[in-house]
């Protein structure tokens, strides 16, 4: 049985515990040996682009868009 080596990358709406929602380009990241969900939010109007990293325990649901 071969391991899946494809990395996940998609635009998605991510729902977080604590009733927060973030939308952006979602990918996987490993930092210091720990797995994180990376969300890159593009700039919009006067708001600058930014990146957030979330541990797997913070994510409640994710909907690809």
Secondary structure, 3 states (H helix, E strand, C coil): CCCCCCCCEEEEEEEECCCEEEEEEEEEEEECCEEEEEEEECCECCECCEEEEEEHHHEEEEEEC
